[in-house]
């Protein structure tokens, strides 16, 4: 079995590659990654892959990686909301045009299954209840709009060309190997240096958090058992606001709450995300990690890798 994984030098993609390599002995893994600032070859240490440096928006690069692949899982994307506000064009190129290029190659190479990795952010904000896969999408940022555009192309290619595609939408992932521009790794590394932790607005924006390994298991479940043409939500069931997360990090590191620094809110900042993952759970998947254990494991990993990772914080 040959599986092509895009963006696998990044956070979720690299964790998925490790998960697949540990679970299956007969998988040949091909990684396509252009090694942007968020990519790190250390993320692929101790795992056997064929690595191709390239861009999903390049037909040549993607074609080289996808040829003879049975499965394709597309994690490659620009993902940071703040960066999408200042540079939306790069998000459209990767998340929309890159996806379209991959879909054309799926048609060409007769791939058995293509999984598009999306996000709960395409739904927009919800004050009460949880989003189901049948709900309308209503993105708020250039990032979520670019991911929604990719999703719509995937659905359109299924309806037009009848290619074997599935979309997964997960809640906020956290865990090892995440580039320290996102809240949890950034705040861990800053707290270790006794630096201020910049919390947007009142800090009451709510996210549903899922440990990255649980999301990887969910993606694999959908890859193996999901219905072609469908969307599957993968939610952790751990709704926490940003201030709660921040205080938990400080507590685990034995640092004072005086490090919390409230800053102006992000433009278009969604108030709450929440996913109904019942459809994926019916395939036999459910999260295995408790939030407390997953957070402790995450904090420990960043403490162990702080010396290597902290210089990245200074580049932000």
N, C-alpha and C positions, 0 to 999 in steps of 0.2 A: 504494500500500500504506500503510495507516494502522496504526501501532503505538502502543499505550498502554504507557508504562513508569511503574510506581509507585515511589516512593521514590528518584527519580532526581536529587534534590538532595543525596543522600547519597553514600557512598563507591563501592560497586560499581555502583549504578544510574547514577551520573553517568558513570563510565568506560564503561559499556555504551552509553549514549547517544552519547558521543563516538565509540565504535567503530562503531556503526551508521551515524551520520551520515557518517563518513569512507568507509565501505564501500559504502553504497547511495545513489544519487542520487535514487531515486524514493520514498523513505520519508517520509511525514508523521509526525512524532514528537509525541505528546502526553504531557506529564509531569504526573502527579498526585503532589503531595508536601505534607505539612502543615507542613513546615519546623520540625521539632523542633530541639532544641539541636544535633543532629548534621547537620542540613541546612544547606546554604550555597549561595546563588544564584551565588556565584563559581564553583562547580563546573560550572555550565552556561554559563560564558563562552565566546563564540566558537562556539556551536552553535545552530542554528535549531530551536527547539521552540515548541510552544504550551504554556505553563505554566498549570496550574490549581492554586491552593493549596487543598488539601482533604485529607480523611481517608478512607482506604480503608474504614473502618468506617461511614462515612456513605453511605447509599444515594444521596442527592442528589449529593454530590461525585463519587462513583465513577461514577454513571450519566452525569453530564455528560462525564466524561473518556472513558468506554468507548463511548459511542454511535458507531456506524459503524466501530469498530475491527476490523481483521482479526486482529491479534495483540495479546495482552496478556501482559506480562512483569512479574511481581510481586516486586520487590525490597523493597517497603516492609515494615519490621519493626523492632521493638525488638531490639537484638542484643547488648547488653553484659551479660555474665554477672554481674558484680558488682552492677549496678543491678537485675538480675532477682532477686537474693537479698534486696534491701531493698524492692523494689516489684514483686512478681510480677504484681499485677493489671493494670498497664499493658501487660505483655507478653502476657497472655491477650487483652486487648482488641484489640491490634494484630495479633498473630500468629495468633490463632484466630478471633475474631469478625470481624476485618477480612478474613481469607481467606474466611470463609464468605459474607460480603457480596459479595465479588468473584465467587465461584462462582455465586451466584444471578443476578448480572447477566450472566455468561457465558451462562447458560441463556437469559436474556431476549433478548440481542442477537445470538445465533447467531455468536459469535466463532469464527474458524477454528482458532486454537490459543491455549491459555493455558499459560504456563510458570510454575510455582511454584518460586521460588528458595529452596532449603533449605540445610542445613549438615551436615557430617560429624558434628557433635556429637549429632545425634539417635540415632546408633548407640551412643553411650557410649564407654567406654574399651576398648582392646584391647592386650594385652601382646605378642602375637605374631601375625604375619600381617596381612592387610588386609581391611577390610570390603567385601563385595560388596553389590549392590543388593538381593539376596534375603535378606540377613541381617536378623534381628529388630532392631527399634529399642529402645533402653534408655537414655533420656536421664537425665542426672544433675542438671541445674540447672533452675530455673523457665524460663530462656531456652530451653534445648534441649527441654524438655517442651512449651513453647508452640509451637515450630517443629514438633515431632513431631505435635502436635495439628492444626496446619494441614495437614501432609502427609496425615494420616489422613482429614481431611475431603476433600481433593483426590481421594484414592483412592476414597473412598465415593461422591462425586458422579460419578466416572467409572462406577463399577459400578451405581449407582442410576439416573442420568440419561443416561449415555452421552455426556457432554460431552468435548470434545477437550483433555484436560489431560495435561501431562507435568511431572515433578518433576526438578530437578537438585539434587545435593548436592555442594558443593565443599569442599575443604580450606581452611585458613586463608589468606585473601587478604591481600596487602600491596601497597603502591604509592601513587601520588599520590592526593590528595584524601580520604584517610582521616581521620576525626575523631581528634584526638590523645588518645583515652582508651585506645586499643588499644596493645599492647606496642611495636611498631616505631615508629610516629610519636611516641608519648609519650616513649620513650627517646631518640630522636634529638633532640627539642626540649629535653628536660631536659639531655642531655649537652652540647648547645651552650651551655647556661647554667651548666655545671659543677655541676649539681645531682645529688643521689643518685638512682640508678636502683633502684626497689624491686622486687626479684626474689622471687616467691613461693617459700617453702619452700627446697628445695635447688636449685631451678632446673633440675631434670632432667626436667620434664614435656615430652614430645615432641609436636610438631605437624608435619603435612605442609604445607609452605608452597607457595602458588602465586601467581605474579605476576598482578595483577588483569586485565591485558590478555589473558593466556592463559585466564583463567576466562571473560571476556567472549566470546572466540572460541569457547570450548566451549559456552556458552549459545546462541550464534547457530547453531552446528552442530546442536545438539539441536532448536532451533526449526525449522530448515530440514529436517532429516533424521530426527529422532527419531520413534519409534513412539508413537502415542497410548496413554495409559494406563500408560506405563512410567516407571521411575526411572533416572536416569543419574548416576553418580559422575564428578566432575571433580576429579582430584587432580594435584598438581604433581610428586610424586615427589621432594620435597626434605624429608626428615625431619631436623629439627634440634630440639634442646632449647632451652629459653628462655635458659639460660646461654650457649650457643653464639651465639645471636642477639645477646644483649647484648654479648658480647665482640667480635663482628664489627662492631657499630655503633660501639663505642668505638675500635676499630682504625681504621675508616674516617674517624673524626673526629679521630684522633690525641689521644684522651683516655685518662686512666689508668683501669685496672681498679679502683682504689681507690674509684671512684664507685659501684661495685656495693654495694647494701645489701640483704641478705636479710631478708625480713619474714615474718610468720606466713602459712602457706599459706591459700589460698582454701578456703572450705567446699565440699565435694563436688568437689574439683579432679580432673578426669580425668587419668590418667597419660600416656596415649598415644592419638593418633588416627592412623589410616592408612586410605587408600582404595585400592581396586582400580578403576582407571579403564579397564580393558580394553574394557568395553562401549561407552563413548564413543569410544575410540580406533578402534573398528571402523567408526565413522561417518566417519572420515577426519580426526579432530582429534588433535593432540598439542601439548604446550607448545612454544613457540618460544624463550622466554627462558631463558638459563642463570640459575641462582640468583645467581651472583656479579654478572652484569651487571644483573639486576633489582634487587638490593639496592643497587648503586652508583647506579642511576638514581633509586631511591627516596630515598636519603640526599641526593643532589644536589637533588631537588625540594623536600624539606623545608628544606634550607639556604636555597634561593632564596625560600621562602615563610615563613620562620621569623618574621619581624617581624609578619606578619598573623596567623599561627596560634598563636604562643606565648601570647597572652592567654587563649586557650581552655583551655590547660593549667591556668592559675591558677583557673579556675572549677570544676575537678574536685574 
